[in-house]
Amino acid sequence: MTYAPFFLTGAPKSGTTWLGRLLDAHPEISCRGEACVHHFGLRLVESAKSYNELLVKRRQAITDSNDFPAMPWSDVLVLMRRFVQLRLEAIADPAKPKLRFLGEKDPEHALHMKTLGELFPEAKVLHILRDGRAVFVSAWHHNVRSKDPNLATHGFDDFLDITAREWSDRVRRGRGGAQILGPRYFELRYEDLLQQPETWAAKVFAFIGASADSEVVRHCVDAASFEKLSQGRKRGEGDANSFFRKGLADDWKQELSAAQTQRFGQLSGGLLGELGYEV
């Protein structure tokens, strides 16, 4: 692949879609989501295991001379890497003559940092964080809008409990990428990108290796502004039927009681405080 790959991750409803749009507005970058590559990877591992078991059965049932070697894990990684490359190449935008980087965003990447590092030792990974309480409120409204069938059995408080635990697990595992990937890992916060979009967009572009020219940065920030993504609404003007509902960092303060806020902090294992969020 002639383009440099990168991956974008974060817990669901942490701003991965917003950051992906911002990246995709850059003339040197194509970034889309979600290719569901890990779903394919799990099936590939299952197929490799089944294939190796079949080789053993054939050898036992026919003759010892039918001794074809088993498929090693290294071959599975080669196949998986090529699959991901093909998926990335599918989003290479021909309308971008300066295209140099291909990125794919998926919250699932946070759970597979070690595998990503093995598959693509040259790739960089972006991890966006967001206050877990805001993640919960955004996810709740998203599930209500999309009529998630789980809402029939899980009410607001049940969903808060589930989200607190899942958010904590995903963020901790994603942050493990710092040790696994070293300088190929970059972490930013939704709240910082919201407050200083041009500053943080420039840092993200520089990390990837793309131009961080001020004019390019302004263009990308404008293309991914809440007003553009929401088709004209100002940040804070809510629309319950939109994926881009409100665009605020602290909307959770109006939706969670003191008891619910405390419970989220307890169930998420103190991660809010560790990340420096108000508790």
N, C-alpha and C positions, 0 to 999 in steps of 0.2 A: 504494500500500500504506500503510495507516494505522499499521502497526507499524514500529519502527526495526529494520533488519537488522544482524546482525553475523556474523562467521565465526570459526571455531575451527580451528586447524591445529597440526601438529607431526609429526615423523617417526613412522611407524608404531611402536606399542608405547611411546610416550612419555607416555601418560597422557591422551590426548585423550578416550577413552571415559569415564574417571573424571571428568575436568573437565566433560565434557558432561552427565553425570548430575547433578553438583553444581549446574550452571547450571539444568538443567531442573527442579530441585526448588524453584526460586525462584518465588514467586507472580506475578512480573511477567515471567517469561521462559519461552519454550518453546525448547528446544534439542535437536535430533536429529541423527543422522548415519547413514549418509552418503547424500546425494541423488545423488551421481555427476554433478553438473552439468557438470563439465569434459568428461566423455565426450560428453554431449549437445552441448556447445559445439564440440568438434572436428568432430562430424558436421554441425553447423550451418554452420561455416566451409566444409567440403567441399561442402555443398549450395549455398551462395551462389556459390562458385566455379563449380560445374557449371551453375548457373542463368545466370550471366553469360556463360559460354561458349555456352550454348544460344541466348541472345539474339543473339550474333554470328552463329552459324550460320544462324539464321532470317533475319536481315537479308541475309546473303550469298546464301542459297538462294532467297529469295522476291523481295524488292524492297527498295530503299533506304528506301522509305517505312515499312517495318516497323522503325522506329528507336526502340524503347523503350529508355530509359536503363538503364544497368547499375545493379545494387544496390550502393550505396556501403557502406564499412565501418561508417559511422555507423548505417546501418539494421540491419546485422547485430548491432551492439551493443544496439540498441533491442530487437530480438527476443530476444537472449540475456538481457538484463535482465528482460524480462517473464516469460520462462520461469523464471528463478530466483525471481522474486517469487511466481509461482504455486506453486512448490515450497515456498517458505517459508510461504505462506498455508495450505498443506495441513496444517501442523503447529500452526496456531493452536489452542490448547487451549480449547474452550468452557467447560471447568470452572474456568478462571482469569479471573474478572471483572476483575482488575487487570492483565491481560496488556498489555505495552507493547513487548516485544522478542522478535524471532524470530531464532534462530541455527541455523547448520548447521555441523557439524564434518566435516572431511575432510582427511586428510594431503596430498591433492593440491593444496590451496589454497596450500601453501608454494611450489609450482612456478609459480604463476600470480598472484603478488602485483600485478604491473603491470595485468593484465587486470581483476582484482577492483577495483583502485583506479579504473579507468576506468568499469567497470560501475556501481559503487556509491560515488560520491564522498562519500556521507554515512555509509557503513558503517565500523564498527570491526573490527579483526582481533586475535584473541588467538593468541599463539604459545607453546606450552608446550615446554620443552626437557627433556631427560633425558640422563644420562650414556650415551654411545653403547655402552659395554660392557654396561650393564644392558639397553639396547634390544636388543642382539644376543641375550643370554641369554633374554630374554622372547620375542623373535621365534622363536628356535629351538624353544623348548618349545611355542609356539603352532602352529608348522608341523608339529611331530611330532604334536600332539594332533589337528590337522585333516587329517593324512595328506597333506600337500602333495606332489604328484607330483615336484617338483623335488628332493626329498630322495633320490630314487633315483639321481640323478647328482651331487648336491652333498652331501658329508659335512660334518661339524661345522666343520672348518678352512676348507673352500671357502666355506661360508655365512658364516663370520666375515669373510673377505676381501670378499665381496660387500656385506655389511652395513656394514662400516667405510666403504667408498667411498660407498655410497648414503646412509648417515646423514650423512656430512660434506657431501655435495652438497645434500641436502634442508635441513639446518640452515642452511648458508650462504645458500642462496637464500631461505629463509624469513626470515632475519634481514635480508635486503635490503629487506624490507618497512618497516624503520625509516626508510630514506631515501625510499622511494616514498610511504609513507603518513604519515610524520611523526607527529603526536600521535594519529593514529587507530590506531597500532600499539602493542600491549602485550605484553611478554615476561615469562614467569615460568618457574620451574623445578619439575619434578616433586618434587625433593628438598625444596624450600622448602615446597611445598604439603603434603607429607607431614609435615614437622616442625612447621609452624605453619599448620594448615588454616584456622582462623578468620581469622587475620591476612591471609592471601593471598586467601581467598574474599572478604573485605570489599574488598580492593584491586581484585579483578576486577569485582565488582558496581559499585563506584564508577566504574571506568573505563567500563563499559558505560552507566552512567547510572541503574542500578536501585538500589533501596533497599539500604543496607548496614547497616541496623538490626541490633543485636547478636542479637536474638531470631531474626530471619530468617536471619542467617548461621549460627547454631547449628543451626537446623532443616535447612538445606541441607547442612551438613557432616555431620550425623548421617544424613541420607537417603542420602548418597553414601559412607558409611563402608565400609571393607573388610568389616566384619562384616555389614553389610546386603547389599552387592553379592555377597558370597561365600556368603550364606545361612547365616551363623552361625559361620564360622571366624574365629579371631583372626589378625591380621596376622602373617605368618611361618609360619602353618600351611599347608603346601602342598597343592595338589590338582592333579595333572597333567592332569585331565580338565576343569578349569574355565578359562574365559577369564580370570577373576581368580585367577591361580595362587597368588601368594604375597604380593604387595603390599609388597615390600621394595625399598629403594633400592640396596643394595650386595650383592645376591645373587651378582653376577658374581664376587666375590672367592673364592667357594667353587667356582666352575665353570670359571674360566679359569686356565691355568698362567701363570707369569711370561713365558714366551716368547709365548704367545697374547696376553697383555695388551700386551706391547711391540709386537707385530705390528699389533694394532688401532690403537694410537697412531700408528704410522708410516703405515699405509694411510689413516687418516682425516686425514692432513695436519697433524697438530699441533693439531687443533681442540679436543681435550680440554683441553689446557693453556690455549688462548686463552679458553675458557669458565670457567677456574678450577677444573676438576676435578683431583683427585689423579692424578698421573702418576708 
